[in-house]
Amino acid sequence: MGSTLRDRTVVIFGGTSGIGLAAARQAKAAGASVIVVGFNAAGAERVAEEFEGSLSFTRSAHPGALS
């Protein structure tokens, strides 16, 4: 990714684990502000600690609650 994301905001859905977390890490490393959307608040806290508070987390509704 290089520095192509510097001064950009990236929204990652499911960024508290797995591929989403890897994408969030890559975006942060490339200079982006990262917003993680998910429903794992505990995971978000761990990610925020790893990112040293440079992360925003938005809790989404559980998919079953939308039907």
N, CA, C and O of each residue as an XYZ file, in Angstrom:
268
protein
N       0.803     -1.195      0.000
C       0.000      0.000      0.000
C       0.845      1.258      0.000
O       0.394      2.305     -0.464
N       2.054      1.173      0.509
C       2.895      2.355      0.545
C       2.246      3.486      1.325
O       1.581      3.254      2.335
N       2.441      4.699      0.857
C       1.847      5.848      1.542
C       0.610      6.340      0.808
O       0.216      7.494      0.981
N      -0.003      5.507      0.003
C      -1.151      5.918     -0.803
C      -2.376      6.252      0.036
O      -3.311      6.873     -0.469
N      -2.392      5.859      1.293
C      -3.548      6.122      2.154
C      -3.312      7.264      3.125
O      -4.180      7.556      3.948
N      -2.164      7.916      3.050
C      -1.866      9.026      3.956
C      -2.932     10.100      3.809
O      -3.322     10.458      2.697
N      -3.401     10.612      4.951
C      -4.431     11.652      5.003
C      -5.785     11.191      4.468
O      -6.599     12.019      4.058
N      -6.034      9.893      4.467
C      -7.319      9.331      4.054
C      -7.958      8.637      5.250
O      -7.279      8.277      6.211
N      -9.264      8.456      5.176
C      -9.985      7.708      6.202
C     -10.474      6.414      5.579
O     -11.070      6.418      4.502
N     -10.218      5.298      6.266
C     -10.607      3.979      5.787
C     -11.593      3.377      6.774
O     -11.352      3.390      7.981
N     -12.701      2.850      6.269
C     -13.699      2.180      7.102
C     -13.558      0.687      6.852
O     -13.646      0.230      5.713
N     -13.336     -0.077      7.930
C     -13.162     -1.526      7.842
C     -14.321     -2.197      8.574
O     -14.510     -1.973      9.770
N     -15.089     -3.009      7.874
C     -16.156     -3.783      8.504
C     -15.576     -5.108      8.973
O     -14.939     -5.819      8.196
N     -15.792     -5.443     10.241
C     -15.244     -6.682     10.794
C     -13.754     -6.585     11.067
O     -13.027     -7.562     10.885
N     -13.294     -5.427     11.499
C     -11.859     -5.200     11.667
C     -11.281     -5.603     13.003
O     -10.144     -5.245     13.307
N     -12.034     -6.345     13.820
C     -11.512     -6.738     15.129
C     -10.814     -8.092     15.106
O     -10.232     -8.506     16.108
N     -10.868     -8.791     13.962
C     -10.181    -10.083     13.863
C     -10.023    -10.468     12.390
O     -10.612     -9.849     11.504
N      -9.232    -11.479     12.158
C      -9.091    -12.068     10.831
C      -8.631    -11.108      9.745
O      -7.770    -10.255      9.964
N      -9.226    -11.269      8.570
C      -8.846    -10.465      7.405
C      -9.121     -8.984      7.649
O      -8.335     -8.130      7.238
N     -10.231     -8.677      8.317
C     -10.551     -7.279      8.608
C      -9.483     -6.621      9.469
O      -9.099     -5.478      9.221
N      -9.004     -7.338     10.480
C      -7.944     -6.815     11.343
C      -6.662     -6.618     10.544
O      -5.975     -5.610     10.710
N      -6.337     -7.573      9.680
C      -5.142     -7.442      8.843
C      -5.257     -6.218      7.934
O      -4.281     -5.494      7.741
N      -6.443     -5.988      7.379
C      -6.658     -4.822      6.516
C      -6.531     -3.528      7.318
O      -5.955     -2.552      6.837
N      -7.069     -3.519      8.545
C      -6.962     -2.338      9.401
C      -5.502     -2.033      9.717
O      -5.088     -0.874      9.697
N      -4.727     -3.067     10.007
C      -3.298     -2.877     10.290
C      -2.570     -2.318      9.072
O      -1.750     -1.408      9.195
N      -2.872     -2.865      7.902
C      -2.230     -2.387      6.672
C      -2.600     -0.931      6.391
O      -1.744     -0.131      6.014
N      -3.870     -0.592      6.575
C      -4.318      0.781      6.331
C      -3.630      1.748      7.287
O      -3.197      2.826      6.879
N      -3.530      1.361      8.565
C      -2.854      2.209      9.546
C      -1.382      2.389      9.179
O      -0.844      3.494      9.253
N      -0.740      1.290      8.782
C       0.670      1.350      8.406
C       0.887      2.242      7.181
O       1.956      2.828      7.013
N      -0.133      2.340      6.332
C      -0.046      3.168      5.127
C      -0.425      4.619      5.402
O      -0.444      5.441      4.486
N      -0.728      4.938      6.664
C      -0.971      6.319      7.033
C      -2.417      6.743      7.141
O      -2.691      7.925      7.347
N      -3.352      5.817      7.008
C      -4.773      6.165      7.046
C      -5.287      6.302      8.470
O      -4.748      5.709      9.404
N      -6.342      7.098      8.616
C      -7.145      7.063      9.839
C      -8.086      5.881      9.657
O      -8.670      5.720      8.585
N      -8.242      5.056     10.678
C      -8.999      3.818     10.537
C     -10.253      3.852     11.410
O     -10.192      4.176     12.596
N     -11.380      3.514     10.805
C     -12.639      3.333     11.529
C     -13.027      1.876     11.374
O     -13.153      1.379     10.255
N     -13.218      1.183     12.501
C     -13.616     -0.215     12.487
C     -15.097     -0.308     12.847
O     -15.541      0.262     13.843
N     -15.847     -1.028     12.031
C     -17.267     -1.270     12.292
C     -17.412     -2.756     12.583
O     -16.929     -3.594     11.822
N     -18.080     -3.080     13.689
C     -18.269     -4.482     14.038
C     -19.161     -4.622     15.235
O     -19.740     -3.639     15.698
N     -19.286     -5.845     15.756
C     -20.092     -6.015     16.948
C     -19.338     -6.728     18.050
O     -19.954     -7.337     18.924
N     -18.011     -6.663     18.024
C     -17.170     -7.252     19.056
C     -16.456     -6.118     19.803
O     -15.335     -5.746     19.456
N     -17.113     -5.579     20.822
C     -16.555     -4.444     21.570
C     -15.240     -4.811     22.261
O     -14.316     -3.998     22.306
N     -15.153     -6.030     22.799
C     -13.914     -6.446     23.469
C     -12.766     -6.499     22.466
O     -11.649     -6.081     22.773
N     -13.038     -7.011     21.277
C     -12.019     -7.047     20.228
C     -11.598     -5.651     19.832
O     -10.421     -5.397     19.576
N     -12.563     -4.740     19.780
C     -12.260     -3.352     19.425
C     -11.349     -2.712     20.452
O     -10.461     -1.937     20.099
N     -11.560     -3.027     21.718
C     -10.686     -2.486     22.761
C      -9.253     -2.969     22.572
O      -8.305     -2.199     22.729
N      -9.102     -4.255     22.233
C      -7.753     -4.797     21.993
C      -7.100     -4.104     20.794
O      -5.920     -3.758     20.837
N      -7.878     -3.905     19.725
C      -7.342     -3.253     18.534
C      -6.977     -1.802     18.845
O      -5.937     -1.316     18.401
N      -7.823     -1.113     19.602
C      -7.540      0.278     19.960
C      -6.245      0.380     20.767
O      -5.458      1.307     20.571
N      -6.028     -0.574     21.673
C      -4.777     -0.585     22.435
C      -3.590     -0.800     21.504
O      -2.564     -0.131     21.626
N      -3.740     -1.740     20.573
C      -2.661     -2.009     19.620
C      -2.384     -0.774     18.762
O      -1.229     -0.474     18.458
N      -3.423     -0.070     18.377
C      -3.279      1.102     17.519
C      -3.007      2.368     18.323
O      -2.977      3.468     17.770
N      -2.811      2.211     19.621
C      -2.483      3.316     20.521
C      -3.513      4.428     20.443
O      -3.165      5.608     20.391
N      -4.791      4.041     20.436
C      -5.875      5.007     20.472
C      -6.156      5.709     19.162
O      -6.985      6.618     19.133
N      -5.501      5.330     18.075
C      -5.721      6.005     16.799
C      -6.771      5.279     15.959
O      -6.670      5.223     14.733
N      -7.769      4.729     16.626
C      -8.791      3.932     15.965
C     -10.156      4.382     16.452
O     -10.321      4.692     17.632
N     -11.127      4.422     15.568
C     -12.513      4.672     15.958
C     -13.276      3.367     15.771
O     -13.074      2.672     14.775
N     -14.146      3.029     16.708
C     -14.942      1.801     16.623
C     -16.411      2.155     16.662
O     -16.850      2.923     17.519
N     -17.171      1.597     15.736
C     -18.619      1.767     15.703
C     -19.249      0.397     15.818
O     -18.930     -0.509     15.048
N     -20.143      0.245     16.776
C     -20.809     -1.040     16.976
C     -21.986     -1.139     16.027
O     -22.857     -0.269     16.023
N     -22.019     -2.187     15.226
C     -23.119     -2.389     14.292
C     -24.148     -3.337     14.913
O     -23.858     -4.038     15.883
N     -25.321     -3.347     14.352
C     -26.369     -4.265     14.812
C     -25.990     -5.679     14.413
O     -25.360     -5.887     13.377
N     -26.366     -6.640     15.219
C     -26.142     -8.038     14.880
C     -26.965     -8.355     13.630
O     -28.120     -7.938     13.537
N     -26.392     -9.084     12.669
C     -27.112     -9.350     11.422
C     -28.513     -9.939     11.643
O     -29.427     -9.641     10.874
N     -28.692    -10.759     12.665
C     -29.998    -11.354     12.920
C     -31.034    -10.331     13.369
O     -32.236    -10.551     13.219
N     -30.566     -9.216     13.920
C     -31.484     -8.174     14.406
C     -32.050     -7.340     13.266
O     -32.996     -6.578     13.468
N     -31.483     -7.474     12.074
C     -31.899     -6.663     10.943
C     -33.023     -7.296     10.122
O     -33.617     -6.636      9.270
N     -33.313     -8.570     10.376
C     -34.336     -9.235      9.558
C     -35.704     -9.172     10.178
O     -36.665     -9.687      9.607
